[in-house]
């Protein structure tokens, strides 16, 4: 395949309502939407996003890398993963978007994309910060909608008892067969994490996600030896090398991997292989991307080895049901969630990922284009706005 052009648009999409995590409040999602066009006229979609911790400096680096890639694509050149890795998180974000676009261009669909389009994967519902009564009601509604796994956001509680009451209320509302997982977003110190996990273990917690700070691998490993709850890393899994360090330290029972953070589908596949060799499951999650980023995460999840936690019959569900947190997912037809499973819509006009972009929505939320306009205008390229 020869690259004919790369089109890029930066979009800024508000959340339907402010979404709170222990790390802060999400109000909008800024993202770069990319389309790689090949010499046969086919186009593949990708999305590059950063976390708030990347700051303005990270966003500037990502914008520069996108513009350089747009200009280079006019000569048939795209940056390699190795070239992008030296730029850290912004480089991995662009690598993830380009990897997604190439996956979307695949014809026929790979096994991974075909599975995600037709069969889908299990996904969890998210129970946000709230009082015990509201959390129980949200959990009850999610279970009634068919979700078999609930992720409870935690980390902002001042006292252990507050967390215990929320978990108790949720467990009472949904019964013993629904899996419960807790996400602390690295908010606890090791002593607090040990105290709180010991207190909630009796509610049959599937695992706790990033209970301590991402940089504290030693603390995570020590906590894993001390508590009766499985330990997952999320924010700590920022790259292939970071995942390798976590596995070598025996710090985790499970890895939560965000394709947009680690460098895309190829990087996830390497991480999943390393984890599978140690019997460690991988859960795929999002950085609150639009439907484009969620679709590639879905396809990536469908391709994982089927590794389960000890004592569990099935691999864990994934954290992908997030696109509806935004006021628009930028897709013509949304990703489908039913009975606790997500799949891509497929159908005419969709690529290997099974999705099609809503160009009117892109126009509505566009904040910037990257690169020069001349090449795209001259060739009449399809899809995103000429850049």
ZATI-701876 format. One line per 2 residues: number of its first residue (from 1); for each residue x, y, z of N, C-alpha, C. Coordinates in steps of 0.1 Angstrom, whole numbers, padded with zeros to 4 digits. Example, Ala and Ser with C-alpha at 12.3 -4.5 7.8 and 13.67 -1.06 7.14 Angstrom:
// ZATI-701876
1	0132:-0057:0078:0123:-0045:0078:0132:-0033:0078  0128:-0022:0071:0137:-0011:0071:0129:0000:0079
This chain:
// ZATI-701876
1	0008:-0012:0000:0000:0000:0000:0009:0012:0000  0005:0022:-0009:0012:0035:-0009:0003:0045:-0004
3	0008:0053:0005:0001:0064:0011:0000:0076:0001  -0012:0080:-0001:-0014:0091:-0011:-0015:0105:-0003
5	-0022:0104:0009:-0023:0117:0016:-0027:0114:0030  -0025:0123:0039:-0030:0123:0053:-0038:0135:0055
7	-0051:0134:0059:-0060:0145:0063:-0061:0145:0078  -0062:0157:0083:-0063:0159:0098:-0072:0170:0102
9	-0080:0168:0112:-0088:0178:0118:-0087:0177:0133  -0085:0188:0140:-0086:0189:0155:-0100:0192:0158
11	-0106:0185:0168:-0120:0187:0172:-0120:0189:0187  -0130:0196:0192:-0132:0198:0206:-0146:0195:0210
13	-0149:0185:0217:-0163:0180:0220:-0166:0181:0234  -0176:0187:0239:-0180:0188:0253:-0185:0174:0258
15	-0183:0172:0271:-0190:0161:0277:-0204:0165:0279  -0213:0155:0280:-0227:0157:0282:-0229:0164:0295
17	-0221:0160:0305:-0221:0166:0318:-0207:0164:0324  -0202:0173:0332:-0188:0171:0337:-0186:0157:0343
19	-0175:0151:0339:-0172:0137:0344:-0161:0137:0353  -0163:0133:0366:-0153:0134:0376:-0146:0121:0378
21	-0133:0122:0380:-0124:0111:0384:-0116:0116:0396  -0109:0107:0402:-0100:0111:0413:-0089:0120:0408
23	-0086:0119:0395:-0075:0128:0390:-0080:0141:0385  -0093:0144:0385:-0098:0157:0381:-0111:0156:0374
25	-0116:0167:0368:-0129:0168:0361:-0126:0170:0346  -0133:0161:0339:-0133:0162:0324:-0145:0170:0319
27	-0142:0181:0311:-0153:0189:0306:-0154:0188:0291  -0143:0185:0284:-0144:0183:0269:-0132:0175:0265
29	-0134:0169:0253:-0123:0160:0247:-0118:0167:0235  -0105:0171:0235:-0098:0176:0224:-0091:0164:0217
31	-0092:0163:0204:-0087:0152:0197:-0083:0156:0182  -0073:0149:0177:-0070:0150:0163:-0076:0138:0156
33	-0085:0140:0146:-0090:0130:0137:-0082:0129:0124  -0077:0117:0121:-0068:0115:0109:-0075:0106:0099
35	-0072:0108:0087:-0076:0099:0076:-0064:0097:0067  -0060:0084:0067:-0049:0080:0058:-0055:0075:0045
37	-0052:0081:0033:-0057:0078:0020:-0047:0071:0012  -0050:0059:0007:-0040:0051:-0001:-0042:0054:-0016
39	-0033:0047:-0023:-0033:0050:-0038:-0044:0044:-0045  -0053:0036:-0039:-0065:0031:-0045:-0077:0039:-0041
41	-0075:0050:-0034:-0086:0058:-0030:-0093:0054:-0017  -0088:0043:-0011:-0094:0039:0002:-0089:0048:0013
43	-0097:0050:0024:-0093:0058:0035:-0095:0051:0048  -0086:0053:0057:-0087:0047:0071:-0087:0057:0082
45	-0095:0056:0092:-0097:0066:0102:-0088:0063:0115  -0083:0073:0121:-0076:0072:0133:-0078:0084:0142
47	-0075:0083:0155:-0077:0094:0164:-0065:0095:0174  -0060:0107:0175:-0049:0110:0184:-0053:0118:0196
49	-0052:0114:0208:-0056:0121:0220:-0045:0120:0230  -0045:0130:0239:-0036:0131:0251:-0044:0132:0263
51	-0038:0128:0274:-0044:0130:0288:-0041:0144:0292  -0050:0149:0302:-0048:0163:0307:-0034:0165:0312
53	-0027:0155:0318:-0014:0156:0324:-0004:0160:0313  -0006:0158:0300:0003:0162:0290:0004:0177:0289
55	-0006:0184:0293:-0005:0199:0293:-0004:0205:0279  -0003:0218:0280:-0002:0226:0267:0010:0222:0259
57	0021:0219:0266:0034:0215:0259:0031:0203:0251  0025:0193:0257:0022:0180:0250:0013:0182:0238
59	0003:0191:0240:-0006:0194:0229:0001:0201:0217  0010:0210:0220:0018:0216:0210:0027:0206:0202
61	0033:0197:0210:0041:0187:0203:0033:0178:0194  0021:0174:0199:0013:0165:0191:0008:0173:0178
63	0005:0186:0179:0000:0193:0168:0012:0194:0158  0024:0197:0162:0035:0198:0153:0038:0184:0146
65	0037:0173:0153:0039:0160:0147:0028:0157:0137  0016:0161:0140:0005:0159:0130:0008:0166:0118
67	0011:0179:0119:0014:0187:0107:0025:0182:0099  0036:0177:0106:0047:0172:0098:0043:0159:0091
69	0035:0151:0097:0030:0139:0091:0021:0142:0079  0012:0152:0080:0004:0156:0069:0012:0160:0057
71	0022:0168:0060:0031:0173:0049:0039:0161:0043  0044:0153:0052:0052:0141:0047:0044:0132:0038
73	0031:0130:0042:0023:0120:0035:0021:0124:0020  0022:0137:0017:0021:0142:0003:0032:0135:-0005
75	0043:0132:0001:0054:0125:-0006:0054:0110:-0004  0043:0105:0002:0042:0090:0004:0049:0086:0017
77	0052:0095:0026:0059:0091:0038:0050:0093:0051  0051:0083:0060:0045:0085:0073:0056:0081:0083
79	0056:0088:0095:0066:0085:0105:0064:0071:0110  0075:0064:0114:0074:0051:0120:0072:0052:0135
81	0068:0040:0140:0066:0040:0155:0079:0043:0162  0090:0038:0157:0103:0041:0163:0106:0056:0163
83	0103:0062:0152:0106:0077:0151:0097:0085:0160  0085:0080:0162:0075:0087:0171:0078:0085:0186
85	0083:0073:0189:0085:0070:0203:0094:0080:0210  0103:0085:0203:0113:0095:0210:0106:0107:0215
87	0093:0110:0210:0086:0121:0214:0077:0118:0226  0078:0107:0232:0070:0103:0243:0055:0102:0241
89	0047:0107:0250:0032:0105:0249:0027:0111:0236  0031:0123:0232:0025:0128:0219:0029:0119:0207
91	0041:0114:0207:0045:0105:0196:0037:0092:0196  0034:0087:0208:0026:0074:0209:0012:0077:0205
93	0007:0089:0208:-0007:0092:0204:-0008:0092:0189  0001:0098:0182:0001:0099:0168:0003:0085:0162
95	0012:0077:0168:0014:0063:0164:0001:0055:0165  -0006:0057:0176:-0019:0050:0178:-0029:0054:0167
97	-0030:0067:0163:-0039:0071:0153:-0035:0065:0139  -0023:0065:0136:-0018:0060:0123:-0020:0045:0123
99	-0018:0038:0134:-0020:0023:0134:-0035:0020:0133  -0043:0028:0139:-0058:0027:0137:-0062:0028:0123
101	-0057:0039:0116:-0060:0042:0102:-0056:0030:0093  -0045:0025:0095:-0040:0014:0087:-0048:0001:0090
103	-0053:-0001:0102:-0062:-0012:0105:-0075:-0010:0098  -0080:0002:0098:-0093:0005:0092:-0092:0003:0077
105	-0080:0005:0071:-0078:0003:0057:-0077:-0011:0053  -0076:-0020:0062:-0074:-0035:0059:-0085:-0040:0051
107	-0082:-0047:0040:-0093:-0053:0032:-0087:-0067:0027  -0094:-0078:0030:-0106:-0078:0038:-0103:-0075:0053
109	-0113:-0074:0061:-0111:-0071:0075:-0103:-0082:0082  -0094:-0078:0091:-0087:-0088:0098:-0096:-0095:0108
111	-0091:-0106:0114:-0099:-0114:0123:-0104:-0105:0134  -0095:-0096:0139:-0098:-0087:0150:-0110:-0078:0146
113	-0109:-0071:0135:-0119:-0062:0131:-0132:-0069:0128  -0131:-0081:0122:-0143:-0088:0119:-0151:-0092:0131
115	-0143:-0097:0141:-0149:-0101:0154:-0156:-0089:0161  -0149:-0077:0160:-0155:-0066:0167:-0167:-0061:0160
117	-0168:-0062:0147:-0180:-0058:0139:-0192:-0067:0142  -0189:-0080:0141:-0200:-0090:0141:-0204:-0096:0155
119	-0193:-0098:0163:-0196:-0105:0176:-0195:-0095:0188  -0186:-0085:0187:-0184:-0076:0198:-0177:-0082:0210
121	-0175:-0074:0220:-0168:-0079:0232:-0176:-0074:0244  -0174:-0081:0256:-0181:-0077:0268:-0175:-0064:0273
123	-0183:-0055:0278:-0179:-0042:0283:-0186:-0039:0297  -0179:-0031:0305:-0185:-0027:0318:-0192:-0014:0317
125	-0201:-0012:0326:-0207:0001:0328:-0200:0008:0339  -0200:0022:0339:-0193:0030:0349:-0203:0036:0359
127	-0200:0034:0372:-0208:0041:0382:-0199:0052:0388  -0203:0064:0385:-0195:0076:0388:-0196:0079:0403
129	-0189:0090:0407:-0190:0095:0421:-0204:0099:0424  -0209:0094:0435:-0222:0098:0440:-0224:0092:0454
131	-0236:0095:0460:-0239:0089:0473:-0243:0075:0471  -0244:0068:0482:-0247:0054:0482:-0261:0051:0474
133	-0271:0059:0477:-0284:0056:0471:-0283:0058:0456  -0277:0069:0451:-0276:0071:0437:-0267:0061:0430
135	-0257:0057:0437:-0248:0046:0431:-0256:0033:0430  -0264:0030:0440:-0271:0017:0439:-0282:0018:0428
137	-0288:0029:0426:-0298:0031:0415:-0291:0030:0402  -0280:0036:0400:-0273:0036:0387:-0268:0021:0384
139	-0264:0014:0395:-0260:0000:0393:-0271:-0008:0389  -0283:-0006:0395:-0295:-0014:0392:-0299:-0012:0378
141	-0299:0000:0373:-0302:0003:0360:-0293:-0003:0350  -0280:-0003:0353:-0270:-0009:0344:-0271:-0024:0343
143	-0274:-0030:0354:-0276:-0045:0354:-0289:-0048:0347  -0299:-0040:0348:-0312:-0042:0341:-0309:-0041:0326
145	-0300:-0032:0322:-0297:-0030:0308:-0288:-0041:0302  -0284:-0051:0310:-0276:-0062:0305:-0261:-0062:0309
147	-0256:-0052:0315:-0242:-0052:0319:-0240:-0062:0330  -0229:-0070:0328:-0225:-0080:0338:-0213:-0075:0346
149	-0208:-0064:0343:-0196:-0059:0351:-0198:-0044:0353  -0196:-0039:0365:-0197:-0025:0369:-0184:-0020:0374
151	-0179:-0009:0369:-0167:-0002:0374:-0171:0010:0382  -0167:0010:0395:-0171:0020:0404:-0160:0030:0406
153	-0162:0042:0403:-0152:0053:0404:-0150:0056:0419  -0137:0056:0423:-0134:0058:0438:-0122:0067:0438
155	-0117:0070:0451:-0105:0077:0453:-0107:0091:0459  -0119:0096:0458:-0121:0110:0463:-0127:0109:0478
157	-0130:0097:0483:-0136:0096:0496:-0126:0100:0507  -0131:0107:0517:-0122:0111:0528:-0120:0100:0538
159	-0130:0091:0539:-0130:0081:0549:-0133:0067:0542  -0127:0057:0548:-0129:0043:0543:-0144:0040:0544
161	-0151:0044:0555:-0165:0040:0556:-0174:0045:0545  -0170:0056:0539:-0178:0061:0528:-0177:0052:0516
163	-0165:0047:0513:-0164:0038:0502:-0171:0025:0505  -0170:0020:0517:-0176:0007:0521:-0191:0008:0519
165	-0197:0019:0523:-0211:0021:0522:-0216:0021:0507  -0208:0027:0498:-0211:0028:0484:-0211:0014:0478
167	-0200:0006:0482:-0198:-0007:0476:-0209:-0016:0482  -0212:-0015:0494:-0223:-0023:0500:-0236:-0021:0494
169	-0239:-0008:0491:-0252:-0005:0485:-0253:-0010:0471  -0242:-0009:0463:-0242:-0014:0449:-0243:-0029:0449
171	-0236:-0036:0458:-0236:-0051:0458:-0250:-0055:0462  -0257:-0048:0472:-0270:-0052:0476:-0280:-0050:0464
173	-0278:-0039:0456:-0287:-0036:0445:-0286:-0046:0434  -0274:-0052:0431:-0273:-0060:0419:-0271:-0075:0422
175	-0269:-0078:0435:-0268:-0092:0438:-0254:-0098:0436  -0252:-0111:0438:-0239:-0117:0438:-0233:-0120:0424
177	-0241:-0120:0414:-0236:-0125:0401:-0229:-0114:0392  -0231:-0101:0396:-0225:-0090:0388:-0211:-0088:0393
179	-0202:-0086:0384:-0188:-0084:0388:-0186:-0069:0391  -0179:-0066:0402:-0177:-0052:0406:-0162:-0050:0406
181	-0158:-0039:0400:-0144:-0035:0400:-0143:-0020:0405  -0132:-0016:0411:-0130:-0003:0416:-0119:0004:0409
183	-0121:0017:0406:-0110:0025:0399:-0107:0037:0408  -0095:0037:0413:-0090:0048:0422:-0082:0058:0415
185	-0078:0056:0403:-0070:0066:0395:-0058:0070:0403  -0051:0061:0410:-0039:0064:0417:-0040:0074:0429
187	-0052:0075:0434:-0054:0086:0444:-0050:0082:0459  -0048:0069:0461:-0045:0065:0475:-0030:0063:0477
189	-0025:0066:0489:-0012:0062:0493:-0013:0047:0497  -0001:0040:0498:-0002:0025:0501:-0010:0022:0513
191	-0008:0029:0524:-0015:0026:0537:-0030:0027:0535  -0034:0038:0529:-0049:0040:0527:-0054:0029:0518
193	-0047:0026:0507:-0051:0015:0498:-0053:0002:0505  -0043:-0001:0514:-0044:-0014:0521:-0056:-0014:0530
195	-0059:-0003:0537:-0070:-0002:0546:-0083:-0004:0539  -0085:0003:0528:-0097:0004:0520:-0100:-0009:0513
197	-0090:-0015:0508:-0092:-0028:0500:-0095:-0039:0510  -0089:-0039:0522:-0092:-0049:0532:-0107:-0048:0536
199	-0111:-0035:0536:-0125:-0033:0541:-0136:-0037:0531  -0133:-0036:0518:-0143:-0039:0508:-0141:-0053:0502
201	-0131:-0060:0505:-0128:-0073:0499:-0140:-0083:0501  -0147:-0082:0512:-0158:-0091:0514:-0170:-0090:0504
203	-0170:-0079:0496:-0180:-0077:0486:-0176:-0083:0472  -0166:-0092:0472:-0162:-0099:0460:-0159:-0090:0449
205	-0148:-0082:0451:-0143:-0073:0441:-0134:-0080:0431  -0138:-0078:0418:-0130:-0084:0407:-0116:-0080:0407
207	-0114:-0066:0408:-0100:-0061:0409:-0101:-0046:0413  -0090:-0040:0417:-0090:-0026:0419:-0080:-0020:0409
209	-0083:-0009:0403:-0076:-0004:0392:-0067:0008:0397  -0054:0008:0395:-0045:0018:0399:-0048:0024:0413
211	-0046:0015:0424:-0049:0020:0437:-0039:0031:0442  -0026:0030:0438:-0016:0039:0442:-0010:0046:0430
213	-0002:0056:0432:0004:0064:0421:0010:0056:0411  0009:0061:0398:0014:0053:0387:0029:0051:0388
215	0037:0060:0393:0052:0058:0394:0056:0048:0404  0047:0045:0414:0051:0037:0425:0049:0022:0422
217	0058:0016:0414:0057:0002:0411:0060:-0007:0423  0070:-0003:0430:0074:-0010:0443:0062:-0010:0452
219	0055:0001:0454:0044:0002:0463:0032:-0007:0458  0030:-0007:0445:0020:-0015:0439:0023:-0030:0441
221	0035:-0034:0439:0039:-0048:0442:0037:-0052:0456  0041:-0043:0465:0040:-0046:0480:0025:-0047:0483
223	0017:-0038:0478:0003:-0038:0481:-0004:-0051:0476  0001:-0056:0464:-0005:-0069:0459:-0002:-0080:0468
225	0009:-0080:0475:0012:-0091:0484:0004:-0090:0497  -0002:-0078:0500:-0008:-0076:0513:-0023:-0077:0513
227	-0029:-0075:0502:-0044:-0074:0502:-0051:-0086:0494  -0063:-0089:0498:-0070:-0100:0492:-0078:-0096:0480
229	-0074:-0085:0473:-0081:-0081:0461:-0071:-0080:0449  -0075:-0085:0438:-0066:-0085:0426:-0062:-0070:0423
231	-0050:-0068:0418:-0044:-0055:0416:-0042:-0053:0401  -0048:-0042:0395:-0046:-0038:0381:-0038:-0025:0380
233	-0030:-0023:0370:-0024:-0011:0367:-0031:-0005:0355  -0033:0008:0355:-0038:0016:0344:-0029:0027:0340
235	-0029:0038:0347:-0021:0049:0344:-0006:0045:0343  -0002:0035:0351:0012:0031:0350:0016:0024:0337
237	0006:0020:0329:0008:0013:0317:0009:0023:0306  0019:0031:0305:0020:0042:0295:0027:0038:0283
239	0034:0026:0282:0041:0022:0271:0044:0007:0272  0050:0002:0261:0054:-0012:0262:0065:-0015:0273
241	0074:-0006:0274:0085:-0007:0284:0079:-0006:0298  0069:0002:0300:0063:0004:0313:0056:-0009:0317
243	0049:-0015:0307:0042:-0028:0310:0052:-0039:0313  0063:-0039:0306:0073:-0049:0309:0078:-0048:0323
245	0080:-0035:0327:0085:-0033:0341:0075:-0038:0352  0063:-0035:0349:0052:-0039:0359:0052:-0055:0360
247	0053:-0061:0348:0052:-0076:0348:0065:-0082:0355  0076:-0076:0352:0089:-0081:0358:0088:-0080:0373
249	0082:-0069:0378:0081:-0067:0393:0070:-0074:0400  0063:-0083:0392:0051:-0090:0398:0042:-0080:0405
251	0040:-0069:0400:0032:-0058:0406:0017:-0059:0403  0013:-0067:0394:-0001:-0067:0390:-0006:-0081:0387
253	-0020:-0082:0389:-0027:-0093:0385:-0033:-0091:0371  -0034:-0079:0367:-0041:-0075:0355:-0036:-0062:0349
255	-0035:-0060:0336:-0031:-0048:0330:-0043:-0041:0323  -0046:-0028:0326:-0056:-0021:0319:-0048:-0012:0308
257	-0050:-0015:0296:-0042:-0009:0285:-0051:0000:0276  -0047:0012:0274:-0054:0022:0266:-0046:0023:0253
259	-0051:0018:0241:-0044:0019:0229:-0039:0033:0225  -0047:0043:0228:-0043:0057:0225:-0031:0061:0233
261	-0029:0055:0245:-0018:0059:0254:-0005:0052:0250  -0006:0039:0247:0006:0031:0245:0012:0030:0231
263	0004:0036:0221:0009:0036:0208:0001:0028:0197  -0011:0024:0201:-0019:0017:0191:-0020:0002:0191
265	-0027:-0004:0182:-0030:-0018:0181:-0017:-0027:0182  -0007:-0023:0175:0006:-0031:0175:0012:-0032:0189
267	0013:-0020:0195:0018:-0020:0209:0010:-0028:0219  -0003:-0027:0217:-0012:-0035:0226:-0010:-0050:0224
269	-0008:-0054:0211:-0006:-0068:0209:0007:-0073:0215  0017:-0065:0215:0030:-0069:0222:0028:-0070:0237
271	0021:-0060:0243:0019:-0060:0257:0010:-0072:0261  0000:-0075:0253:-0009:-0086:0256:-0001:-0099:0255
273	0008:-0101:0246:0016:-0113:0245:0025:-0115:0257  0032:-0104:0261:0040:-0105:0273:0032:-0108:0285
275	0020:-0102:0287:0011:-0105:0298:0006:-0119:0298  0002:-0124:0286:-0003:-0138:0285:0007:-0148:0289
277	0020:-0146:0286:0031:-0155:0290:0032:-0156:0305  0027:-0146:0312:0027:-0147:0327:0013:-0150:0333
279	0004:-0153:0324:-0010:-0155:0329:-0017:-0143:0333  -0014:-0131:0329:-0020:-0119:0333:-0029:-0114:0322
281	-0042:-0112:0326:-0052:-0107:0316:-0049:-0092:0313  -0055:-0088:0301:-0054:-0074:0297:-0069:-0070:0294
283	-0072:-0058:0300:-0084:-0052:0298:-0082:-0039:0289  -0089:-0037:0278:-0087:-0026:0270:-0097:-0015:0275
285	-0092:-0003:0275:-0100:0009:0280:-0097:0021:0271  -0104:0032:0274:-0103:0044:0265:-0098:0056:0273
287	-0095:0066:0265:-0091:0079:0271:-0103:0089:0267  -0115:0084:0268:-0127:0092:0264:-0126:0098:0250
289	-0122:0089:0241:-0121:0093:0227:-0135:0094:0221  -0136:0099:0209:-0148:0098:0201:-0150:0084:0197
291	-0161:0082:0189:-0163:0068:0184:-0152:0062:0175  -0144:0071:0169:-0133:0066:0161:-0123:0059:0170
293	-0118:0065:0181:-0109:0059:0190:-0114:0047:0197  -0127:0048:0201:-0133:0036:0207:-0134:0024:0198
295	-0137:0027:0185:-0138:0016:0176:-0125:0008:0174  -0114:0015:0174:-0101:0008:0173:-0098:0000:0186
297	-0102:0006:0197:-0100:-0001:0210:-0109:-0013:0210  -0121:-0013:0204:-0129:-0024:0203:-0123:-0035:0195
299	-0118:-0032:0183:-0111:-0041:0175:-0099:-0047:0181  -0092:-0039:0189:-0080:-0044:0196:-0084:-0054:0207
301	-0095:-0051:0214:-0099:-0060:0225:-0104:-0073:0219  -0110:-0073:0207:-0114:-0085:0201:-0103:-0095:0197
303	-0091:-0089:0196:-0079:-0097:0192:-0071:-0103:0203  -0075:-0100:0216:-0066:-0104:0227:-0067:-0119:0230
305	-0056:-0124:0236:-0057:-0138:0241:-0067:-0139:0251  -0074:-0150:0252:-0084:-0152:0262:-0079:-0156:0276
307	-0073:-0147:0283:-0067:-0150:0296:-0077:-0144:0307  -0080:-0153:0317:-0089:-0149:0328:-0081:-0148:0341
309	-0086:-0140:0350:-0081:-0140:0364:-0083:-0154:0370  -0074:-0157:0379:-0076:-0170:0387:-0089:-0171:0393
311	-0096:-0182:0392:-0109:-0184:0398:-0120:-0179:0390  -0117:-0172:0379:-0128:-0167:0370:-0129:-0175:0357
313	-0141:-0178:0352:-0143:-0187:0341:-0140:-0179:0328  -0142:-0166:0327:-0141:-0159:0315:-0131:-0147:0316
315	-0125:-0143:0305:-0117:-0131:0305:-0125:-0119:0310  -0119:-0109:0316:-0127:-0098:0321:-0132:-0089:0309
317	-0143:-0082:0312:-0149:-0073:0303:-0140:-0061:0302  -0143:-0053:0291:-0134:-0042:0288:-0141:-0028:0291
319	-0133:-0018:0292:-0138:-0005:0296:-0140:0004:0284  -0150:0001:0275:-0151:0008:0262:-0164:0016:0261
321	-0174:0014:0269:-0187:0020:0268:-0186:0035:0273  -0178:0043:0266:-0176:0057:0270:-0180:0068:0260
323	-0182:0064:0247:-0184:0074:0237:-0197:0082:0240  -0207:0077:0246:-0219:0084:0249:-0217:0094:0260
325	-0205:0095:0267:-0203:0105:0276:-0201:0119:0269  -0198:0119:0256:-0196:0131:0249:-0209:0135:0242
327	-0211:0147:0239:-0223:0152:0232:-0225:0146:0218  -0214:0141:0212:-0215:0135:0199:-0203:0126:0198
329	-0205:0114:0192:-0194:0104:0190:-0187:0106:0176  -0192:0115:0167:-0187:0118:0154:-0189:0107:0144
331	-0198:0097:0147:-0201:0086:0138:-0215:0087:0132  -0216:0083:0119:-0229:0083:0113:-0239:0073:0120
333	-0233:0061:0124:-0241:0052:0132:-0233:0048:0144  -0239:0049:0156:-0231:0047:0168:-0226:0032:0170
335	-0216:0030:0178:-0212:0017:0183:-0224:0012:0191  -0226:-0001:0189:-0238:-0007:0195:-0235:-0014:0208
337	-0243:-0011:0218:-0241:-0018:0231:-0254:-0024:0235  -0254:-0038:0237:-0266:-0045:0241:-0262:-0057:0249
339	-0270:-0059:0260:-0267:-0071:0268:-0253:-0072:0273  -0247:-0060:0276:-0233:-0060:0281:-0222:-0062:0271
341	-0226:-0062:0258:-0216:-0064:0248:-0216:-0052:0238  -0204:-0048:0233:-0203:-0038:0223:-0198:-0043:0210
343	-0204:-0038:0199:-0199:-0041:0185:-0200:-0029:0177  -0193:-0030:0165:-0194:-0019:0156:-0206:-0021:0147
345	-0211:-0010:0141:-0223:-0011:0133:-0221:-0018:0120  -0209:-0016:0114:-0207:-0022:0100:-0216:-0016:0090
347	-0217:-0023:0079:-0227:-0018:0068:-0220:-0010:0057  -0227:-0006:0047:-0221:0001:0036:-0214:0014:0040
349	-0203:0016:0033:-0195:0028:0036:-0186:0028:0048  -0185:0016:0055:-0177:0015:0066:-0164:0008:0062
351	-0153:0011:0069:-0140:0004:0066:-0138:-0008:0075  -0126:-0012:0076:-0123:-0024:0084:-0128:-0023:0099
353	-0129:-0011:0104:-0133:-0009:0118:-0148:-0010:0119  -0155:-0010:0108:-0170:-0010:0108:-0177:0002:0112
355	-0170:0014:0110:-0176:0027:0113:-0175:0036:0101  -0183:0047:0101:-0183:0057:0091:-0184:0071:0098
357	-0176:0080:0094:-0175:0093:0101:-0187:0102:0096  -0192:0110:0106:-0202:0120:0103:-0195:0133:0100
359	-0194:0137:0087:-0186:0148:0084:-0193:0161:0089  -0206:0162:0090:-0213:0173:0095:-0209:0175:0110
361	-0208:0165:0117:-0205:0166:0131:-0190:0170:0133  -0182:0165:0124:-0168:0170:0124:-0167:0185:0122
363	-0175:0189:0112:-0175:0204:0109:-0180:0212:0121  -0190:0206:0128:-0195:0213:0139:-0185:0215:0151
365	-0177:0205:0153:-0168:0205:0164:-0154:0208:0161  -0151:0211:0148:-0137:0214:0143:-0132:0226:0150
367	-0119:0226:0155:-0113:0237:0160:-0100:0241:0153  -0095:0232:0144:-0083:0235:0137:-0080:0224:0127
369	-0073:0227:0116:-0069:0217:0106:-0054:0218:0106  -0047:0207:0102:-0033:0206:0103:-0027:0203:0089
371	-0017:0211:0085:-0011:0210:0072:-0015:0220:0062  -0011:0218:0050:-0015:0227:0039:-0027:0223:0032
373	-0034:0232:0026:-0047:0228:0019:-0045:0224:0004  -0033:0228:-0002:-0032:0227:-0016:-0033:0213:-0021
375	-0026:0203:-0015:-0026:0190:-0021:-0040:0183:-0020  -0047:0185:-0009:-0060:0179:-0008:-0070:0185:-0018
377	-0070:0199:-0019:-0078:0205:-0029:-0076:0200:-0043  -0063:0199:-0046:-0059:0195:-0060:-0064:0181:-0063
379	-0063:0172:-0053:-0067:0158:-0056:-0081:0154:-0053  -0089:0164:-0047:-0103:0161:-0044:-0104:0149:-0034
381	-0096:0149:-0024:-0096:0137:-0015:-0109:0137:-0007  -0114:0125:-0003:-0126:0123:0005:-0124:0125:0019
383	-0136:0127:0026:-0136:0125:0041:-0134:0138:0048  -0124:0139:0057:-0123:0151:0066:-0119:0163:0057
385	-0120:0175:0064:-0118:0187:0056:-0104:0187:0050  -0102:0192:0038:-0089:0193:0032:-0079:0200:0041
387	-0066:0196:0042:-0056:0202:0051:-0044:0205:0044
